[in-house]
Amino acid sequence: MEYFAEHPIVNLKNIQNICSSAPDVGSCFFAFFNLFGSIVLLPIYLADTHGLYATLAGMVLGPGGVGNTDSHACSRQACDKVNPKGLLAFGIIGPRIRHINVPIQSAR
């Protein structure tokens, strides 16, 4: 049905072209990998390395999820007002700048 529609929601004819479908599969893989890492592996790692229970590990990581949700809303509004390429560059480079010359602190 979608294939023969005049204005389809998802243009299935693009999937036939390997040049346009291969990057989509690759980006879906990395998106799933990131989601799996942040939802499953990060709480397990935190609980294992710091000896926390699962509930406490979730309470530690919970504010990061709220901040992530807020940043998505702010970036969506900022893309309407400024050049999205600058925001993308800041999003890629910005978090890495804070890791330069950060002294290692012991939790004990």
BADRENNU-326147 format. One record per residue (C-alpha): residue in three letters; x, y, z. Coordinates in steps of 0.05 Angstrom, whole numbers, plus 5000, padded with zeros to 4 digits. Each point is the difference from the previous one (the first is absolute). Layout:
ALAXYZ...
//
This chain:
MET500050005000GLU505550495020TYR504149814939PHE494650224950ALA497650625036GLU501050674965HIS502950345062PRO502249455048ILE501950145071VAL506149554993ASN502749964929LEU501649274993LYS503250114932ASN506050305036ILE501449345034GLN501549684933ASN506150454992ILE505849715040CYS503350695006SER494150275039SER498149375040ALA507049805025PRO501150635041ASP493149935030VAL501649295024GLY506750245028SER496950595037CYS494649545029PHE505549545025PHE503750565035ALA493550295028PHE498149325029PHE507149915027ASN499750685036LEU493149865028PHE502149315025GLY506350295031SER496450565037ILE493949615022VAL503049325016LEU507550025006LEU501150665037PRO495649825060ILE503249315005TYR506950314996LEU498350515053ALA497049495046ASP505849524991THR505750505008HIS497050405058GLY496349435034LEU493250344993TYR493349664998ALA496150054935THR495150515028LEU505650455025ALA503649944933GLY493650224966MET499350595048VAL507150214984LEU498949974924GLY492950285001PRO501750745001GLY504349894937GLY493849754964VAL496150625021GLY505750444976ASN500349624935THR492650114988ASP500650755016SER506050074953HIS496049694943ALA494550525008CYS504950575005SER504049774939ARG493649934959GLN498250725014ALA507250244989CYS500249674931ASP494450464978LYS503850625021VAL507449864982ASN503949594951PRO499349255018LYS507149864976GLY502850425057LEU495649655050LEU502349324973ALA507350205005PHE498950255072GLY496449355017ILE505749584974ILE505850415026GLY497050325062PRO499549385045ARG507149794983ILE503150665021ARG498449885073HIS504149365000ILE506450374985ASN504650045061VAL494849745049PRO503649735061ILE498049315022GLN496350035066SER499249425047ALA493049865025ARG502749775067
//
